[in-house]
């Protein structure tokens, strides 16, 4: 019997876990790689578990799906490897604090499996995967509708 999950999580928590996994293997991740790893984890989780992994919606941007709070947390790295972790503002103190860790072992293992599968690709290759015909990004980006959100909940 599977243990209960704590999903959905703040996307920055998922991003930080990917960065921890990369650091443990002495691998660096760029912003583009990280944004796509978060996307793939969210997509696979929804497909396999039927519930969202990530609390925030994905947006369709030029180079593929993006969770804006993750992008905002790491945009200062540009194309360079990310060496820090995402933080959030404590609304009571106004100070930045670490986002919550993912403490559910089942979910950590799921995210690790996604990392193992996709971390070997560079950011452009991961972006190309998201741009393939028929993907959610393709459907939204090439739609006649002015929608740019790849929501993960039923609407």
N, C-alpha and C positions, 0 to 999 in steps of 0.2 A: 504494500500500500504506500502510495506517495505521500510524503509529508506536505502539509499545506504551505503554499507560497506566500510571500509578503508583497508580491507584485500587485499593482504597478509601482515602479520606482521612479525617482527623479533621474532623468537621463544622465545627469552629471555623475551620479553614483555608478551607473553602468560604465560610463567613460573612465572614471577613476579605476574601476576594477580592471578594465582593459589595459590601462597604463601600468597598473601593478603587475599584471601577468606579463606584460612586455618587459618590464624592468627585471623581473625574476629570471627571465631568459636572456637578459642582456641584449634585448632587441629595442630599437627605437621606433616610435610611431609619429607620423606627421599628423597635422590637423585633418587633412583629407582622409587619411587612413582611419583615423579615429572616428570621424563622422560617419563613414561608411560601415565600420564595424558595429557601431551603435545601431545603425539602420538594419543591418543583417540580423543582429541579435533580436531586435524588436520584431522583425518580420518572421523569423523562424519560430520565435516563442509564440507569437500569435497563431501561427499555422499549427504548431504542435500542441499547444496547451489550450488554445481557444480563448485566452485572455491576454490583454496587453502586458508586456514587460515594462513599458515606459509610459509614464504619466503624460508627458507632453506629446503634442502632435509633431509629425515631420512636415517640413515645408519642401516644396519642389524648387530647387535653385539650379542655376546653370549647370553645375557639375554634379548634380544629383541631390538626393534627400539630405536634409539638414534639420537638426533640432537646434533652434536658435540659441537656447541657453548654453548648449555645449559649444556652439560656434563662438558665442560671446566670451565664454570662459577661456578659450584658447586662441582667439584670433591674433593676439599679439605675438604668437610664435611664427606667424606667416607660414612659410614652407619648411621651416626648421623643425627638427625633432622636438617633441614636447617633453619638458623636464619637470613640470610642476603638476599640481592636481587642481581640479575645479573646486571652487568654494561657493558658498551662498551667503547672502547677507542676513544676519540675524535682525529681524524686524524690530526687536525690542531694544537692542543695543546699537544698531547701525554698523556693527563690526562684521567683517567677513570671517566665517567659520567653515570648517570642513563639512562637506555634505555627508549624509549618513552612509555608512558602509552597507553593503548587501550582506546580511547575516544569515540568509537562508542557504544552506549548503546545496540544496537541490538547484536553486537558481544560480548560485556561483558556479556549479559544475556545468550548467547549461551554457553560461556565458563563456566559460573556459573552452568548451567544445567548439563554440563559434570562433573563438580566438585561434584555436589550433588549426581550424579549417582555412581561415581567411587572412591571418597575419602575414602570410608569405607573399601576398600580393602588394604591389605599391599602390599609392593613392589613385593614380590614373587608371590602373587596371580595375580597381574596385569601382571607380566611377563608371567605367565602361560597362561593368556588370549591371549597374543600376539603370543604364540607358538602353538596355536591350529592348527590342520591340516587345510590347505586351506587358512590361513591368508596370507596377503602380506609378513610378515616376514618369514613364513614357505616356501612360494614359492621362495623367494630370497635365503634364507639360505640353502635350500636343492636343489637348482638349480645346474645343471652342468656348468652353465655360471659363470664366475668369477666376476659377478656384486654384489655389496653389498649395493647399494643405493636403497631406496624405494622412488623414485621421485614422486612428486605429480602433475606434469604437463604432458600433453600429449607429447609423444616423437615420 
